[in-house]
Amino acid sequence: MTQKKALPLIVREPVVLAVIALNGFLLFLDAFPSVSAHAHVWIQWVDVLFLGYFVAEVFIKVRHHGSFRKYLADPWNAFDFIIIALSTPALVSPFISLSAENAGALTVLRVLRILRLIRPMRLVPDADKIWPGIYRALRASVGILLILVFVNLILSLMATLLFGGAPEAKEFFGNPLVSMYSLLKVFTVEGWYEIPELLAERGVSSQYLLGLRIYFVSTVLICGIFGLSIANAVFVDTLVADNSDELEEKVEKLHEELREFRAEVARWTNKG
């Protein structure tokens, strides 16, 4: 049996993790205005060196595996490649000045380089069990999430028609998108009572305020408590389904062994 060739030391997991940690610390420092004001240019160039290392890491690993296809055959390698590819445009960030025309592009590049810090997430303990479980849970929750989106859309349209006519409420129900954002606050049961109280201070009629409060309470009960609870229950149940299936298999195996044992005992009893 031929022994698998080891990766070069420079791209082995501990070294890569150390580089990612240093890069993350550098980006963390750069986010402080007091630090960025004095060392932003220097930090940018060091960050480019880090990114150059990650790009070189991909080429070294591709060469180690023999082909790009074999390198991508490992799902984690594919994950790393996507993250690095999305971060690569940040290589040009030191050459872009902070003018009004390209400030938006520079912001995008800065956000993209932060994606590199996602890579260590694949190294959390029991990652091989956690991530497939999360994938199954997300897939099972898609239907419920779509229902909640459609319900929010319907409720936002109704809220715009019912409450958007009041000048005091344009800020919250002026159009369906604004209404959707306002109702999302209600969905999360965070500060859902603030909008009616604020409109009461602005002097809306008592009938308007009563209707709005009834509408909000109904939305909190139906979507905020009942709907999100169902979505959470489905997510958690699917997340642990793999463990449940494994336990069921073990119990079924024990039952089978018990049946075989009883059959063996009965056979020896009949012989006796």
Rosetta constraint file for C-alpha pairs under 8 A:
AtomPair CA 7 CA 11 HARMONIC 6.81 0.50
AtomPair CA 7 CA 12 HARMONIC 6.17 0.50
AtomPair CA 7 CA 61 HARMONIC 7.52 0.50
AtomPair CA 7 CA 64 HARMONIC 6.88 0.50
AtomPair CA 8 CA 12 HARMONIC 6.51 0.50
AtomPair CA 9 CA 15 HARMONIC 7.57 0.50
AtomPair CA 10 CA 15 HARMONIC 6.33 0.50
AtomPair CA 10 CA 16 HARMONIC 7.70 0.50
AtomPair CA 11 CA 15 HARMONIC 6.25 0.50
AtomPair CA 11 CA 16 HARMONIC 5.89 0.50
AtomPair CA 11 CA 57 HARMONIC 5.91 0.50
AtomPair CA 11 CA 60 HARMONIC 7.67 0.50
AtomPair CA 11 CA 61 HARMONIC 7.71 0.50
AtomPair CA 12 CA 16 HARMONIC 6.21 0.50
AtomPair CA 13 CA 17 HARMONIC 6.02 0.50
AtomPair CA 14 CA 18 HARMONIC 6.15 0.50
AtomPair CA 15 CA 19 HARMONIC 6.29 0.50
AtomPair CA 16 CA 20 HARMONIC 6.17 0.50
AtomPair CA 17 CA 21 HARMONIC 6.07 0.50
AtomPair CA 17 CA 120 HARMONIC 6.95 0.50
AtomPair CA 18 CA 22 HARMONIC 6.24 0.50
AtomPair CA 19 CA 23 HARMONIC 6.03 0.50
AtomPair CA 19 CA 50 HARMONIC 7.32 0.50
AtomPair CA 20 CA 24 HARMONIC 5.99 0.50
AtomPair CA 20 CA 116 HARMONIC 7.40 0.50
AtomPair CA 20 CA 117 HARMONIC 6.52 0.50
AtomPair CA 20 CA 120 HARMONIC 7.91 0.50
AtomPair CA 21 CA 25 HARMONIC 6.18 0.50
AtomPair CA 21 CA 117 HARMONIC 7.96 0.50
AtomPair CA 22 CA 26 HARMONIC 6.20 0.50
AtomPair CA 23 CA 27 HARMONIC 6.28 0.50
AtomPair CA 23 CA 47 HARMONIC 6.79 0.50
AtomPair CA 23 CA 50 HARMONIC 6.63 0.50
AtomPair CA 24 CA 28 HARMONIC 6.04 0.50
AtomPair CA 24 CA 114 HARMONIC 7.77 0.50
AtomPair CA 24 CA 117 HARMONIC 6.30 0.50
AtomPair CA 25 CA 29 HARMONIC 6.26 0.50
AtomPair CA 26 CA 30 HARMONIC 6.24 0.50
AtomPair CA 26 CA 43 HARMONIC 6.97 0.50
AtomPair CA 26 CA 47 HARMONIC 7.62 0.50
AtomPair CA 27 CA 31 HARMONIC 6.36 0.50
AtomPair CA 27 CA 43 HARMONIC 7.97 0.50
AtomPair CA 27 CA 47 HARMONIC 7.96 0.50
AtomPair CA 27 CA 114 HARMONIC 7.54 0.50
AtomPair CA 28 CA 32 HARMONIC 7.33 0.50
AtomPair CA 29 CA 35 HARMONIC 6.45 0.50
AtomPair CA 29 CA 36 HARMONIC 7.45 0.50
AtomPair CA 30 CA 35 HARMONIC 6.12 0.50
AtomPair CA 30 CA 36 HARMONIC 4.97 0.50
AtomPair CA 30 CA 39 HARMONIC 7.84 0.50
AtomPair CA 30 CA 40 HARMONIC 6.45 0.50
AtomPair CA 30 CA 43 HARMONIC 6.99 0.50
AtomPair CA 31 CA 35 HARMONIC 7.72 0.50
AtomPair CA 31 CA 36 HARMONIC 6.74 0.50
AtomPair CA 32 CA 36 HARMONIC 5.99 0.50
AtomPair CA 33 CA 37 HARMONIC 5.84 0.50
AtomPair CA 34 CA 38 HARMONIC 7.05 0.50
AtomPair CA 35 CA 39 HARMONIC 6.01 0.50
AtomPair CA 35 CA 40 HARMONIC 7.28 0.50
AtomPair CA 36 CA 40 HARMONIC 4.40 0.50
AtomPair CA 39 CA 43 HARMONIC 6.02 0.50
AtomPair CA 40 CA 44 HARMONIC 6.07 0.50
AtomPair CA 41 CA 45 HARMONIC 6.47 0.50
AtomPair CA 41 CA 94 HARMONIC 7.36 0.50
AtomPair CA 42 CA 46 HARMONIC 6.35 0.50
AtomPair CA 43 CA 47 HARMONIC 5.98 0.50
AtomPair CA 44 CA 48 HARMONIC 6.26 0.50
AtomPair CA 44 CA 93 HARMONIC 7.64 0.50
AtomPair CA 44 CA 94 HARMONIC 6.20 0.50
AtomPair CA 45 CA 49 HARMONIC 6.47 0.50
AtomPair CA 45 CA 94 HARMONIC 6.81 0.50
AtomPair CA 46 CA 50 HARMONIC 6.42 0.50
AtomPair CA 47 CA 51 HARMONIC 6.24 0.50
AtomPair CA 48 CA 52 HARMONIC 6.05 0.50
AtomPair CA 48 CA 90 HARMONIC 7.57 0.50
AtomPair CA 48 CA 91 HARMONIC 5.72 0.50
AtomPair CA 49 CA 53 HARMONIC 6.28 0.50
AtomPair CA 50 CA 54 HARMONIC 6.50 0.50
AtomPair CA 51 CA 55 HARMONIC 6.28 0.50
AtomPair CA 51 CA 84 HARMONIC 7.97 0.50
AtomPair CA 51 CA 87 HARMONIC 7.74 0.50
AtomPair CA 51 CA 88 HARMONIC 7.10 0.50
AtomPair CA 51 CA 91 HARMONIC 7.28 0.50
AtomPair CA 52 CA 56 HARMONIC 6.12 0.50
AtomPair CA 53 CA 57 HARMONIC 6.04 0.50
AtomPair CA 54 CA 58 HARMONIC 6.55 0.50
AtomPair CA 54 CA 84 HARMONIC 6.85 0.50
AtomPair CA 55 CA 59 HARMONIC 6.71 0.50
AtomPair CA 55 CA 84 HARMONIC 6.88 0.50
AtomPair CA 55 CA 88 HARMONIC 7.82 0.50
AtomPair CA 56 CA 60 HARMONIC 6.14 0.50
AtomPair CA 57 CA 61 HARMONIC 6.13 0.50
AtomPair CA 58 CA 62 HARMONIC 6.09 0.50
AtomPair CA 58 CA 81 HARMONIC 6.97 0.50
AtomPair CA 59 CA 63 HARMONIC 6.18 0.50
AtomPair CA 60 CA 64 HARMONIC 6.13 0.50
AtomPair CA 61 CA 65 HARMONIC 6.16 0.50
AtomPair CA 61 CA 71 HARMONIC 6.96 0.50
AtomPair CA 62 CA 66 HARMONIC 6.16 0.50
AtomPair CA 62 CA 67 HARMONIC 5.67 0.50
AtomPair CA 62 CA 68 HARMONIC 5.34 0.50
AtomPair CA 62 CA 70 HARMONIC 7.71 0.50
AtomPair CA 62 CA 71 HARMONIC 5.41 0.50
AtomPair CA 63 CA 67 HARMONIC 6.40 0.50
AtomPair CA 63 CA 68 HARMONIC 7.89 0.50
AtomPair CA 65 CA 70 HARMONIC 5.96 0.50
AtomPair CA 65 CA 71 HARMONIC 5.63 0.50
AtomPair CA 66 CA 70 HARMONIC 6.87 0.50
AtomPair CA 66 CA 71 HARMONIC 7.71 0.50
AtomPair CA 67 CA 71 HARMONIC 6.32 0.50
AtomPair CA 68 CA 72 HARMONIC 6.25 0.50
AtomPair CA 69 CA 73 HARMONIC 6.18 0.50
AtomPair CA 70 CA 74 HARMONIC 7.48 0.50
AtomPair CA 71 CA 77 HARMONIC 6.45 0.50
AtomPair CA 71 CA 78 HARMONIC 7.62 0.50
AtomPair CA 72 CA 77 HARMONIC 5.65 0.50
AtomPair CA 72 CA 78 HARMONIC 4.88 0.50
AtomPair CA 73 CA 77 HARMONIC 7.55 0.50
AtomPair CA 73 CA 78 HARMONIC 7.37 0.50
AtomPair CA 74 CA 78 HARMONIC 6.45 0.50
AtomPair CA 75 CA 79 HARMONIC 6.17 0.50
AtomPair CA 76 CA 80 HARMONIC 6.15 0.50
AtomPair CA 76 CA 122 HARMONIC 7.43 0.50
AtomPair CA 77 CA 81 HARMONIC 6.07 0.50
AtomPair CA 78 CA 82 HARMONIC 6.24 0.50
AtomPair CA 79 CA 83 HARMONIC 6.38 0.50
AtomPair CA 79 CA 119 HARMONIC 7.93 0.50
AtomPair CA 80 CA 84 HARMONIC 6.14 0.50
AtomPair CA 80 CA 119 HARMONIC 6.40 0.50
AtomPair CA 81 CA 85 HARMONIC 5.91 0.50
AtomPair CA 82 CA 86 HARMONIC 6.15 0.50
AtomPair CA 83 CA 87 HARMONIC 6.29 0.50
AtomPair CA 83 CA 115 HARMONIC 6.22 0.50
AtomPair CA 83 CA 116 HARMONIC 6.03 0.50
AtomPair CA 83 CA 118 HARMONIC 7.81 0.50
AtomPair CA 83 CA 119 HARMONIC 7.47 0.50
AtomPair CA 84 CA 88 HARMONIC 6.06 0.50
AtomPair CA 84 CA 115 HARMONIC 7.97 0.50
AtomPair CA 84 CA 116 HARMONIC 6.49 0.50
AtomPair CA 85 CA 89 HARMONIC 7.90 0.50
AtomPair CA 86 CA 112 HARMONIC 6.30 0.50
AtomPair CA 86 CA 113 HARMONIC 7.86 0.50
AtomPair CA 86 CA 115 HARMONIC 7.65 0.50
AtomPair CA 87 CA 109 HARMONIC 7.59 0.50
AtomPair CA 87 CA 112 HARMONIC 4.95 0.50
AtomPair CA 87 CA 113 HARMONIC 4.73 0.50
AtomPair CA 87 CA 114 HARMONIC 7.66 0.50
AtomPair CA 87 CA 115 HARMONIC 6.58 0.50
AtomPair CA 87 CA 116 HARMONIC 6.80 0.50
AtomPair CA 88 CA 113 HARMONIC 7.61 0.50
AtomPair CA 89 CA 93 HARMONIC 7.70 0.50
AtomPair CA 89 CA 109 HARMONIC 6.49 0.50
AtomPair CA 89 CA 112 HARMONIC 7.83 0.50
AtomPair CA 90 CA 109 HARMONIC 4.90 0.50
AtomPair CA 90 CA 110 HARMONIC 6.72 0.50
AtomPair CA 90 CA 112 HARMONIC 6.88 0.50
AtomPair CA 90 CA 113 HARMONIC 6.05 0.50
AtomPair CA 92 CA 96 HARMONIC 6.87 0.50
AtomPair CA 93 CA 106 HARMONIC 6.41 0.50
AtomPair CA 93 CA 109 HARMONIC 6.65 0.50
AtomPair CA 93 CA 110 HARMONIC 7.81 0.50
AtomPair CA 96 CA 102 HARMONIC 7.43 0.50
AtomPair CA 96 CA 106 HARMONIC 7.09 0.50
AtomPair CA 97 CA 102 HARMONIC 7.46 0.50
AtomPair CA 97 CA 103 HARMONIC 7.95 0.50
AtomPair CA 98 CA 102 HARMONIC 6.69 0.50
AtomPair CA 98 CA 103 HARMONIC 5.54 0.50
AtomPair CA 98 CA 106 HARMONIC 7.62 0.50
AtomPair CA 99 CA 103 HARMONIC 5.85 0.50
AtomPair CA 100 CA 104 HARMONIC 7.95 0.50
AtomPair CA 102 CA 106 HARMONIC 6.21 0.50
AtomPair CA 103 CA 107 HARMONIC 6.22 0.50
AtomPair CA 104 CA 108 HARMONIC 6.38 0.50
AtomPair CA 105 CA 109 HARMONIC 6.31 0.50
AtomPair CA 106 CA 110 HARMONIC 6.23 0.50
AtomPair CA 107 CA 111 HARMONIC 6.28 0.50
AtomPair CA 108 CA 112 HARMONIC 6.16 0.50
AtomPair CA 109 CA 113 HARMONIC 6.36 0.50
AtomPair CA 110 CA 114 HARMONIC 6.82 0.50
AtomPair CA 111 CA 115 HARMONIC 7.11 0.50
AtomPair CA 112 CA 116 HARMONIC 7.90 0.50
AtomPair CA 114 CA 118 HARMONIC 7.88 0.50
AtomPair CA 115 CA 119 HARMONIC 7.89 0.50
AtomPair CA 120 CA 124 HARMONIC 7.28 0.50
AtomPair CA 122 CA 127 HARMONIC 6.02 0.50
AtomPair CA 123 CA 127 HARMONIC 6.34 0.50
AtomPair CA 126 CA 130 HARMONIC 6.18 0.50
AtomPair CA 127 CA 131 HARMONIC 5.85 0.50
AtomPair CA 128 CA 132 HARMONIC 6.79 0.50
AtomPair CA 129 CA 133 HARMONIC 6.22 0.50
AtomPair CA 130 CA 134 HARMONIC 6.19 0.50
AtomPair CA 131 CA 135 HARMONIC 6.14 0.50
AtomPair CA 132 CA 136 HARMONIC 6.23 0.50
AtomPair CA 133 CA 137 HARMONIC 6.15 0.50
AtomPair CA 133 CA 238 HARMONIC 7.25 0.50
AtomPair CA 133 CA 239 HARMONIC 4.79 0.50
AtomPair CA 133 CA 240 HARMONIC 6.98 0.50
AtomPair CA 133 CA 241 HARMONIC 7.84 0.50
AtomPair CA 133 CA 242 HARMONIC 7.17 0.50
AtomPair CA 134 CA 138 HARMONIC 6.07 0.50
AtomPair CA 134 CA 239 HARMONIC 5.84 0.50
AtomPair CA 135 CA 139 HARMONIC 6.15 0.50
AtomPair CA 136 CA 140 HARMONIC 6.14 0.50
AtomPair CA 136 CA 238 HARMONIC 6.42 0.50
AtomPair CA 136 CA 239 HARMONIC 6.68 0.50
AtomPair CA 137 CA 141 HARMONIC 6.11 0.50
AtomPair CA 137 CA 234 HARMONIC 7.38 0.50
AtomPair CA 137 CA 235 HARMONIC 4.82 0.50
AtomPair CA 137 CA 236 HARMONIC 7.08 0.50
AtomPair CA 137 CA 237 HARMONIC 7.76 0.50
AtomPair CA 137 CA 238 HARMONIC 4.84 0.50
AtomPair CA 137 CA 239 HARMONIC 5.08 0.50
AtomPair CA 138 CA 142 HARMONIC 6.27 0.50
AtomPair CA 138 CA 235 HARMONIC 6.75 0.50
AtomPair CA 140 CA 234 HARMONIC 7.16 0.50
AtomPair CA 140 CA 235 HARMONIC 7.04 0.50
AtomPair CA 140 CA 238 HARMONIC 7.00 0.50
AtomPair CA 141 CA 145 HARMONIC 6.09 0.50
AtomPair CA 141 CA 231 HARMONIC 6.40 0.50
AtomPair CA 141 CA 234 HARMONIC 6.42 0.50
AtomPair CA 141 CA 235 HARMONIC 5.99 0.50
AtomPair CA 142 CA 146 HARMONIC 6.07 0.50
AtomPair CA 143 CA 147 HARMONIC 6.30 0.50
AtomPair CA 144 CA 148 HARMONIC 6.24 0.50
AtomPair CA 144 CA 231 HARMONIC 6.11 0.50
AtomPair CA 145 CA 149 HARMONIC 6.19 0.50
AtomPair CA 145 CA 231 HARMONIC 7.16 0.50
AtomPair CA 146 CA 150 HARMONIC 6.23 0.50
AtomPair CA 147 CA 151 HARMONIC 6.06 0.50
AtomPair CA 148 CA 152 HARMONIC 6.00 0.50
AtomPair CA 148 CA 223 HARMONIC 7.40 0.50
AtomPair CA 148 CA 227 HARMONIC 7.22 0.50
AtomPair CA 149 CA 153 HARMONIC 6.15 0.50
AtomPair CA 150 CA 154 HARMONIC 6.20 0.50
AtomPair CA 151 CA 155 HARMONIC 6.04 0.50
AtomPair CA 152 CA 156 HARMONIC 5.91 0.50
AtomPair CA 152 CA 180 HARMONIC 6.52 0.50
AtomPair CA 152 CA 183 HARMONIC 7.24 0.50
AtomPair CA 152 CA 184 HARMONIC 7.70 0.50
AtomPair CA 153 CA 157 HARMONIC 6.28 0.50
AtomPair CA 153 CA 176 HARMONIC 7.78 0.50
AtomPair CA 153 CA 180 HARMONIC 6.69 0.50
AtomPair CA 154 CA 158 HARMONIC 6.25 0.50
AtomPair CA 155 CA 159 HARMONIC 5.98 0.50
AtomPair CA 155 CA 180 HARMONIC 7.78 0.50
AtomPair CA 155 CA 183 HARMONIC 7.86 0.50
AtomPair CA 156 CA 160 HARMONIC 6.12 0.50
AtomPair CA 156 CA 176 HARMONIC 5.43 0.50
AtomPair CA 156 CA 177 HARMONIC 7.49 0.50
AtomPair CA 156 CA 179 HARMONIC 4.99 0.50
AtomPair CA 156 CA 180 HARMONIC 4.92 0.50
AtomPair CA 156 CA 183 HARMONIC 6.87 0.50
AtomPair CA 157 CA 161 HARMONIC 6.34 0.50
AtomPair CA 157 CA 176 HARMONIC 5.41 0.50
AtomPair CA 157 CA 179 HARMONIC 7.48 0.50
AtomPair CA 158 CA 162 HARMONIC 5.96 0.50
AtomPair CA 159 CA 163 HARMONIC 5.56 0.50
AtomPair CA 159 CA 164 HARMONIC 6.87 0.50
AtomPair CA 159 CA 173 HARMONIC 6.54 0.50
AtomPair CA 159 CA 176 HARMONIC 7.91 0.50
AtomPair CA 159 CA 179 HARMONIC 6.51 0.50
AtomPair CA 160 CA 164 HARMONIC 4.55 0.50
AtomPair CA 160 CA 165 HARMONIC 7.69 0.50
AtomPair CA 160 CA 173 HARMONIC 5.04 0.50
AtomPair CA 160 CA 174 HARMONIC 6.40 0.50
AtomPair CA 160 CA 175 HARMONIC 5.88 0.50
AtomPair CA 160 CA 176 HARMONIC 5.89 0.50
AtomPair CA 160 CA 179 HARMONIC 6.25 0.50
AtomPair CA 161 CA 165 HARMONIC 7.19 0.50
AtomPair CA 163 CA 169 HARMONIC 6.91 0.50
AtomPair CA 163 CA 173 HARMONIC 6.38 0.50
AtomPair CA 163 CA 208 HARMONIC 7.66 0.50
AtomPair CA 163 CA 212 HARMONIC 7.45 0.50
AtomPair CA 164 CA 169 HARMONIC 6.01 0.50
AtomPair CA 164 CA 170 HARMONIC 5.80 0.50
AtomPair CA 164 CA 172 HARMONIC 7.74 0.50
AtomPair CA 164 CA 173 HARMONIC 4.61 0.50
AtomPair CA 164 CA 174 HARMONIC 5.10 0.50
AtomPair CA 164 CA 175 HARMONIC 7.20 0.50
AtomPair CA 165 CA 169 HARMONIC 7.47 0.50
AtomPair CA 165 CA 170 HARMONIC 7.43 0.50
AtomPair CA 165 CA 174 HARMONIC 7.72 0.50
AtomPair CA 166 CA 170 HARMONIC 6.72 0.50
AtomPair CA 166 CA 204 HARMONIC 7.81 0.50
AtomPair CA 168 CA 199 HARMONIC 6.69 0.50
AtomPair CA 168 CA 202 HARMONIC 6.57 0.50
AtomPair CA 168 CA 204 HARMONIC 7.16 0.50
AtomPair CA 169 CA 173 HARMONIC 5.84 0.50
AtomPair CA 169 CA 174 HARMONIC 6.94 0.50
AtomPair CA 169 CA 199 HARMONIC 6.93 0.50
AtomPair CA 170 CA 174 HARMONIC 4.05 0.50
AtomPair CA 170 CA 175 HARMONIC 7.86 0.50
AtomPair CA 171 CA 178 HARMONIC 7.49 0.50
AtomPair CA 172 CA 178 HARMONIC 5.87 0.50
AtomPair CA 172 CA 179 HARMONIC 5.77 0.50
AtomPair CA 172 CA 182 HARMONIC 5.95 0.50
AtomPair CA 172 CA 195 HARMONIC 7.92 0.50
AtomPair CA 173 CA 178 HARMONIC 5.75 0.50
AtomPair CA 173 CA 179 HARMONIC 4.52 0.50
AtomPair CA 173 CA 182 HARMONIC 7.54 0.50
AtomPair CA 174 CA 178 HARMONIC 6.30 0.50
AtomPair CA 174 CA 179 HARMONIC 6.97 0.50
AtomPair CA 175 CA 179 HARMONIC 6.15 0.50
AtomPair CA 176 CA 180 HARMONIC 5.95 0.50
AtomPair CA 177 CA 181 HARMONIC 6.38 0.50
AtomPair CA 178 CA 182 HARMONIC 6.29 0.50
AtomPair CA 179 CA 183 HARMONIC 6.07 0.50
AtomPair CA 180 CA 184 HARMONIC 6.13 0.50
AtomPair CA 181 CA 185 HARMONIC 6.82 0.50
AtomPair CA 182 CA 186 HARMONIC 6.94 0.50
AtomPair CA 183 CA 187 HARMONIC 6.18 0.50
AtomPair CA 184 CA 188 HARMONIC 6.35 0.50
AtomPair CA 185 CA 189 HARMONIC 6.40 0.50
AtomPair CA 185 CA 190 HARMONIC 5.84 0.50
AtomPair CA 185 CA 191 HARMONIC 6.74 0.50
AtomPair CA 185 CA 192 HARMONIC 5.98 0.50
AtomPair CA 186 CA 190 HARMONIC 6.48 0.50
AtomPair CA 186 CA 191 HARMONIC 7.22 0.50
AtomPair CA 186 CA 192 HARMONIC 4.63 0.50
AtomPair CA 186 CA 216 HARMONIC 6.98 0.50
AtomPair CA 186 CA 219 HARMONIC 6.95 0.50
AtomPair CA 186 CA 220 HARMONIC 5.88 0.50
AtomPair CA 186 CA 224 HARMONIC 6.53 0.50
AtomPair CA 187 CA 219 HARMONIC 7.14 0.50
AtomPair CA 187 CA 220 HARMONIC 6.02 0.50
AtomPair CA 187 CA 223 HARMONIC 5.82 0.50
AtomPair CA 187 CA 224 HARMONIC 4.02 0.50
AtomPair CA 187 CA 225 HARMONIC 7.74 0.50
AtomPair CA 187 CA 228 HARMONIC 7.90 0.50
AtomPair CA 188 CA 224 HARMONIC 5.67 0.50
AtomPair CA 189 CA 220 HARMONIC 6.49 0.50
AtomPair CA 189 CA 224 HARMONIC 5.88 0.50
AtomPair CA 189 CA 225 HARMONIC 7.77 0.50
AtomPair CA 191 CA 195 HARMONIC 7.93 0.50
AtomPair CA 192 CA 216 HARMONIC 7.32 0.50
AtomPair CA 192 CA 220 HARMONIC 7.92 0.50
AtomPair CA 193 CA 197 HARMONIC 6.53 0.50
AtomPair CA 193 CA 216 HARMONIC 7.99 0.50
AtomPair CA 194 CA 198 HARMONIC 6.03 0.50
AtomPair CA 195 CA 199 HARMONIC 6.17 0.50
AtomPair CA 196 CA 200 HARMONIC 6.07 0.50
AtomPair CA 196 CA 209 HARMONIC 6.57 0.50
AtomPair CA 196 CA 212 HARMONIC 6.83 0.50
AtomPair CA 196 CA 213 HARMONIC 6.53 0.50
AtomPair CA 197 CA 201 HARMONIC 6.38 0.50
AtomPair CA 198 CA 202 HARMONIC 6.46 0.50
AtomPair CA 199 CA 203 HARMONIC 6.52 0.50
AtomPair CA 199 CA 204 HARMONIC 6.10 0.50
AtomPair CA 199 CA 209 HARMONIC 7.65 0.50
AtomPair CA 200 CA 204 HARMONIC 5.71 0.50
AtomPair CA 200 CA 205 HARMONIC 7.92 0.50
AtomPair CA 200 CA 209 HARMONIC 6.86 0.50
AtomPair CA 204 CA 208 HARMONIC 6.58 0.50
AtomPair CA 204 CA 209 HARMONIC 6.69 0.50
AtomPair CA 205 CA 209 HARMONIC 6.23 0.50
AtomPair CA 206 CA 210 HARMONIC 6.03 0.50
AtomPair CA 207 CA 211 HARMONIC 6.21 0.50
AtomPair CA 208 CA 212 HARMONIC 6.18 0.50
AtomPair CA 209 CA 213 HARMONIC 6.13 0.50
AtomPair CA 210 CA 214 HARMONIC 6.22 0.50
AtomPair CA 211 CA 215 HARMONIC 6.09 0.50
AtomPair CA 212 CA 216 HARMONIC 6.08 0.50
AtomPair CA 213 CA 217 HARMONIC 6.03 0.50
AtomPair CA 214 CA 218 HARMONIC 6.11 0.50
AtomPair CA 215 CA 219 HARMONIC 6.18 0.50
AtomPair CA 216 CA 220 HARMONIC 6.09 0.50
AtomPair CA 217 CA 221 HARMONIC 6.23 0.50
AtomPair CA 218 CA 222 HARMONIC 6.00 0.50
AtomPair CA 219 CA 223 HARMONIC 5.53 0.50
AtomPair CA 219 CA 224 HARMONIC 6.59 0.50
AtomPair CA 220 CA 224 HARMONIC 4.39 0.50
AtomPair CA 220 CA 225 HARMONIC 6.11 0.50
AtomPair CA 221 CA 225 HARMONIC 5.21 0.50
AtomPair CA 221 CA 226 HARMONIC 6.12 0.50
AtomPair CA 222 CA 226 HARMONIC 5.24 0.50
AtomPair CA 222 CA 227 HARMONIC 6.11 0.50
AtomPair CA 223 CA 227 HARMONIC 4.37 0.50
AtomPair CA 223 CA 228 HARMONIC 6.33 0.50
AtomPair CA 224 CA 228 HARMONIC 5.78 0.50
AtomPair CA 224 CA 229 HARMONIC 7.99 0.50
AtomPair CA 225 CA 229 HARMONIC 5.87 0.50
AtomPair CA 226 CA 230 HARMONIC 6.31 0.50
AtomPair CA 227 CA 231 HARMONIC 6.38 0.50
AtomPair CA 228 CA 232 HARMONIC 6.02 0.50
AtomPair CA 229 CA 233 HARMONIC 6.05 0.50
AtomPair CA 230 CA 234 HARMONIC 6.18 0.50
AtomPair CA 231 CA 235 HARMONIC 6.17 0.50
AtomPair CA 232 CA 236 HARMONIC 6.15 0.50
AtomPair CA 233 CA 237 HARMONIC 5.97 0.50
AtomPair CA 234 CA 238 HARMONIC 6.07 0.50
AtomPair CA 235 CA 239 HARMONIC 6.02 0.50
AtomPair CA 236 CA 240 HARMONIC 6.40 0.50
AtomPair CA 237 CA 241 HARMONIC 6.03 0.50
AtomPair CA 238 CA 242 HARMONIC 7.79 0.50
AtomPair CA 240 CA 244 HARMONIC 6.42 0.50
AtomPair CA 241 CA 245 HARMONIC 6.02 0.50
AtomPair CA 242 CA 246 HARMONIC 6.24 0.50
AtomPair CA 243 CA 247 HARMONIC 6.24 0.50
AtomPair CA 244 CA 248 HARMONIC 6.13 0.50
AtomPair CA 245 CA 249 HARMONIC 6.19 0.50
AtomPair CA 246 CA 250 HARMONIC 6.36 0.50
AtomPair CA 247 CA 251 HARMONIC 6.17 0.50
AtomPair CA 248 CA 252 HARMONIC 6.03 0.50
AtomPair CA 249 CA 253 HARMONIC 6.10 0.50
AtomPair CA 250 CA 254 HARMONIC 6.24 0.50
AtomPair CA 251 CA 255 HARMONIC 6.22 0.50
AtomPair CA 252 CA 256 HARMONIC 6.19 0.50
AtomPair CA 253 CA 257 HARMONIC 6.22 0.50
AtomPair CA 254 CA 258 HARMONIC 6.06 0.50
AtomPair CA 255 CA 259 HARMONIC 6.16 0.50
AtomPair CA 256 CA 260 HARMONIC 6.26 0.50
AtomPair CA 257 CA 261 HARMONIC 6.09 0.50
AtomPair CA 258 CA 262 HARMONIC 6.14 0.50
AtomPair CA 259 CA 263 HARMONIC 6.13 0.50
AtomPair CA 260 CA 264 HARMONIC 6.13 0.50
AtomPair CA 261 CA 265 HARMONIC 6.17 0.50
AtomPair CA 262 CA 266 HARMONIC 6.07 0.50
AtomPair CA 263 CA 267 HARMONIC 6.16 0.50
AtomPair CA 264 CA 268 HARMONIC 6.34 0.50
AtomPair CA 265 CA 269 HARMONIC 6.10 0.50
AtomPair CA 266 CA 270 HARMONIC 6.18 0.50
AtomPair CA 267 CA 271 HARMONIC 6.34 0.50
AtomPair CA 268 CA 272 HARMONIC 6.24 0.50
